[in-house]
Amino acid sequence: MRLKCPCCGERGLEEFTYRGDATVRRPAPDASHQNWVDYVYLRDNPAGPHRELWYHGAGCRSWLVVTRDTRTHEILEVSIASDTTRATSHIQECAP
């Protein structure tokens, strides 16, 4: 599988690290115990297009949102994770 990084172009999967579901939102610190259990342990296993966070550690070090079809592994879209809360402390703009 290959990903097309918006900064570096098409690269092999070995340059990237899967970091989780891009659609899950962390509960507030004072959320109920059940909300935290759901956040940590319960995940849907979608069939079809799914948004995931990936980190380009062996390249530009950008956080990416990858939309991937979980049935075929086809990559539908790759974008910089500028609007994803989990990645905001690690965002790096593409170098010119």
Protein Blocks (a to p, Z undefined) as FASTA:
>chain_A
ZZddfklopadfklpccebjfkbccddfkbcfklmmmmmmmccddedjdddddddfklno
pacdddddfklopafbdcdfklgmklmmmgccddZZ
